């Protein structure tokens, strides 16, 4: 995460959130897109939808979905739920555009081999036919609305509070889903269902913070690799578009026929538009932001373990505590073991985690106390030693006892003599 995001709601500032957590909070109903958000790179508070823009998709003039990232659009094109001639829009765009205009959509297009197969089979296709549509064309007649409902359809119905009857078909399930989307009571049930799932997830995460943060790190690593790959592909596409523009411009410079010149002028304009879109797509892919996200998640896991060593607040400063608010209970619980150690360095904590992660992928969910045992083995100098009284103090105490005894004996002797 490049920065922590805070939200103003009901006259209170809550957070911090990562972008992913903020989207989850909105989707669960805890926050709305219109709530105000801020992070350190903003000069003023802005609505959440402006801080993490949403991609709106419509078909036949009706909005059919909202997406957080372009790769979700690609997923929809690949599974057939979205079409190339659907339209998309997000904040600051002057008008709606076809999904086919998104650079990422080209990965959903049918391959040359698939188009050849369609041609041989006498099936219709065009330049925007997707791989999902090819599969649908070839499977037509093999499956249909009378086939049994899928597990995904049944799960979706359950989220609306609808139990799938025995023998439910795809067509019946589809009709029930469409009806539920228009039913306020069913939508309210779904909102409660999503909120319950969200709270259940947060409870699990708070119970074993280190394990959850490790999963977030793995996700950030994957996102970074995907960002690097997308950046390479976008750079290659941009170079290809620019080369085509340069070649067309050279051809235009050598053209002498007026009709050919006019044709090339139009071609160059189209190629320049494509190059401009490719450049925009290239600029949208942020490898640095993915790196920052990985750095943040990795650092937060180390900060969590450091916070379990009681130190009168000296182990972490206020900025370090950012992101640990949900883990107070676990920190308090783990600190019973942490108080037996001096505060380890970040490097020592990193080394302990690296060894434990290599030995067992889920140790911090099954045996989190192994962290302290491993710390004691790898860095015995961090173990606190029992505090013993000094010999000087002991002698003073003995002398005081001896003096009291002498005084008592002297008093007894005086009474006997009297």
Buried (B, 14 or more C-beta within 10 A) or exposed (E): BBBBBBBBBEEEEBBBBBBBBBBBBBBBBBBEBEBBBBBEEEEEBEEBBBBBBBBBBBBEEEEBBBBBBBBBBBBBBBEBEBBBEBBBBBEEEEEBEBBBEBBBBEBBBBEEEBBEBBEEEEBEBEEBBBBBBBBEBBEEEEEEEEEBBEEEBBEBBBBBBBEBEEEBBBEBBEEBBEEBEEBEEBEEBBBEBBBEEBEEEBEEBBBBBBBBBBEBBEBBBEBBEEBBEBBEBBEEBBEEBBEBBEEBBEBBEEBEEEEEEEEBEEBBEEBBEBBEBBBEBBEEBEBEBBBBBBBBBBBBBBBBBBBBBBBEEEBBEEEBBBBBEBBEEBBEBBBEBBEBBBBBEEEBBBBBBEBBBEEEEEBBBEEBEBBBEBBBEEBEEBEEEEEEEEEEEEEEEEEEEEEEEEEEEEEEEEEEEE
